[in-house]
């Protein structure tokens, strides 16, 4: 399994979000690497990591950061590969500041931004699978199957609910 996704977090305190992303990726058989690097405290190491992982086959980057949350934007400044930002849910504003910092990128340097916290971390992984699925028919089929399975599960749960309401 090659590392198609590079997950970068600004602090080890974001590990739960990185692990939530990695868990979904692992379920799809998508390799990933997790690294702690700061846009502000380790800018040269971050740039070097981006360049190295691109050479190693990374297709998508994820930036996870709270508070000032400039990590995803910094990653996007150094690559034209897709970057997905996950706003961390900590700090005094519970991630609202991180959301604003992540989503407000200048024209020409996009960062796809997902929801704050764990739901966003999981959705980032699904989005990464969709990006990879554009050129990987097997991945595309896995996504189609999961969507169909999810729909069938909801319909079955509703049918059971409807049946229990009749009693």
C-alpha positions as CSV (number, residue, x, y, z in Angstrom):
1,X,0.0,0.0,0.0
2,X,1.6,3.2,-1.1
3,X,1.0,6.5,0.8
4,X,-1.4,8.3,-1.5
5,X,-2.4,10.7,1.2
6,X,-0.2,12.9,3.4
7,X,-1.9,13.9,6.7
8,X,-0.2,16.8,8.3
9,X,-1.3,18.2,11.7
10,X,0.0,21.3,13.4
11,X,0.2,19.7,16.8
12,X,0.1,16.2,18.3
13,X,-3.1,17.4,20.1
14,X,-4.8,16.9,16.6
15,X,-4.0,13.2,16.6
16,X,-7.6,12.0,17.2
17,X,-8.6,13.8,14.0
18,X,-5.7,12.4,12.0
19,X,-6.6,8.9,13.3
20,X,-10.3,9.4,12.3
21,X,-9.1,10.3,8.8
22,X,-6.7,7.4,8.6
23,X,-9.3,4.9,9.8
24,X,-11.5,5.6,6.8
25,X,-8.6,5.6,4.4
26,X,-7.4,2.3,5.7
27,X,-10.9,0.9,5.1
28,X,-10.6,1.8,1.5
29,X,-7.0,0.4,1.3
30,X,-5.6,3.9,0.8
31,X,-2.1,4.3,2.2
32,X,-1.4,7.4,4.3
33,X,1.4,9.0,6.4
34,X,0.8,11.2,9.4
35,X,3.2,13.9,10.3
36,X,3.3,16.7,12.9
37,X,4.6,20.0,11.3
38,X,3.8,23.6,11.9
39,X,3.2,26.2,9.3
40,X,4.7,28.8,11.7
41,X,7.3,26.9,13.8
42,X,8.7,24.5,11.1
43,X,8.0,26.1,7.7
44,X,11.2,24.8,6.1
45,X,10.6,21.2,7.4
46,X,7.0,21.4,6.1
47,X,8.1,22.5,2.7
48,X,10.7,19.7,2.5
49,X,8.1,17.2,3.6
50,X,5.7,18.3,0.9
51,X,8.4,18.0,-1.8
52,X,9.5,14.6,-0.5
53,X,6.1,13.1,-0.3
54,X,5.1,14.3,-3.7
55,X,8.2,12.5,-5.1
56,X,7.1,9.4,-3.1
57,X,3.6,9.3,-4.8
58,X,1.3,11.4,-2.6
59,X,-1.8,12.4,-4.5
60,X,-3.7,14.4,-1.8
61,X,-2.7,16.4,1.2
62,X,-4.7,17.0,4.4
63,X,-4.0,19.8,6.8
64,X,-5.4,19.6,10.3
65,X,-5.0,22.7,12.5
66,X,-6.9,24.7,15.1
67,X,-6.8,28.3,16.2
68,X,-4.8,30.3,13.5
69,X,-5.1,27.3,11.2
70,X,-2.7,28.4,8.4
71,X,-1.4,24.9,7.9
72,X,-3.6,23.8,5.0
73,X,-3.0,27.1,3.2
74,X,0.7,26.8,3.7
75,X,0.6,23.3,2.2
76,X,-1.5,24.6,-0.8
77,X,1.1,27.3,-1.3
78,X,3.7,24.7,-2.0
79,X,1.8,22.3,-4.3
80,X,-0.9,22.1,-7.0
81,X,-2.1,18.8,-5.7
82,X,-5.5,18.8,-3.9
83,X,-5.4,20.0,-0.3
84,X,-8.2,19.3,2.2
85,X,-8.3,21.3,5.4
86,X,-9.8,20.0,8.6
87,X,-10.5,22.7,11.1
88,X,-9.6,21.5,14.6
89,X,-12.4,21.7,17.2
90,X,-10.3,23.1,20.1
91,X,-9.6,26.5,21.5
92,X,-11.9,29.1,23.0
93,X,-14.1,29.3,19.9
94,X,-14.4,25.5,19.5
95,X,-13.0,25.5,16.0
96,X,-14.9,28.4,14.5
97,X,-11.7,30.5,14.2
98,X,-10.0,27.5,12.5
99,X,-12.9,27.1,10.1
100,X,-12.7,30.7,9.0
101,X,-8.9,30.5,8.7
102,X,-9.1,27.4,6.6
103,X,-11.9,28.3,4.3
104,X,-10.8,31.8,3.4
105,X,-8.1,31.2,0.9
106,X,-7.0,33.7,-1.9
107,X,-8.0,33.1,-5.5
108,X,-5.7,30.5,-7.1
109,X,-4.6,28.7,-3.9
110,X,-7.6,26.5,-3.1
111,X,-8.1,24.4,0.0
112,X,-11.2,22.2,0.1
113,X,-12.5,22.7,3.7
114,X,-14.6,20.1,5.6
115,X,-16.6,20.4,8.8
116,X,-15.0,21.2,12.1
117,X,-13.7,18.2,14.1
118,X,-14.2,14.5,13.8
119,X,-17.1,14.6,11.3
120,X,-14.9,16.7,9.0
121,X,-11.9,14.3,9.5
122,X,-14.0,11.4,8.3
123,X,-15.5,13.4,5.4
124,X,-12.0,14.5,4.4
125,X,-11.1,10.8,3.9
126,X,-14.2,10.1,1.9
127,X,-13.3,13.1,-0.3
128,X,-9.8,11.8,-0.7
129,X,-11.2,8.5,-1.9
130,X,-13.4,10.3,-4.4
131,X,-10.3,12.2,-5.7
132,X,-8.4,9.0,-6.1
133,X,-11.4,7.3,-7.6
134,X,-11.4,9.7,-10.5
135,X,-8.4,7.8,-12.0
136,X,-8.9,4.5,-10.1
137,X,-12.0,2.5,-11.3
138,X,-11.6,0.0,-8.4
139,X,-11.8,2.8,-5.9
140,X,-14.7,4.4,-7.7
141,X,-16.6,1.0,-7.5
142,X,-15.9,0.8,-3.7
143,X,-17.4,4.2,-3.2
144,X,-20.5,3.3,-5.3
145,X,-20.9,0.1,-3.2
146,X,-20.6,1.9,0.1
147,X,-23.2,4.5,-0.9
148,X,-25.6,1.7,-2.0
149,X,-25.0,-0.2,1.3
150,X,-25.6,3.0,3.3
151,X,-28.9,3.6,1.5
152,X,-30.0,0.0,1.9
153,X,-29.2,0.2,5.6
154,X,-31.3,3.4,6.1
155,X,-34.2,1.9,4.2
156,X,-34.1,-1.3,6.3
157,X,-34.0,0.7,9.5
158,X,-37.0,2.8,8.4
159,X,-38.9,-0.3,7.4
160,X,-38.2,-1.8,10.9
161,X,-39.3,1.5,12.5
162,X,-42.5,1.6,10.4
163,X,-43.3,-2.0,11.4
164,X,-42.8,-1.2,15.1
165,X,-45.0,1.9,14.9
166,X,-47.9,-0.3,13.6
167,X,-47.9,-2.3,16.9
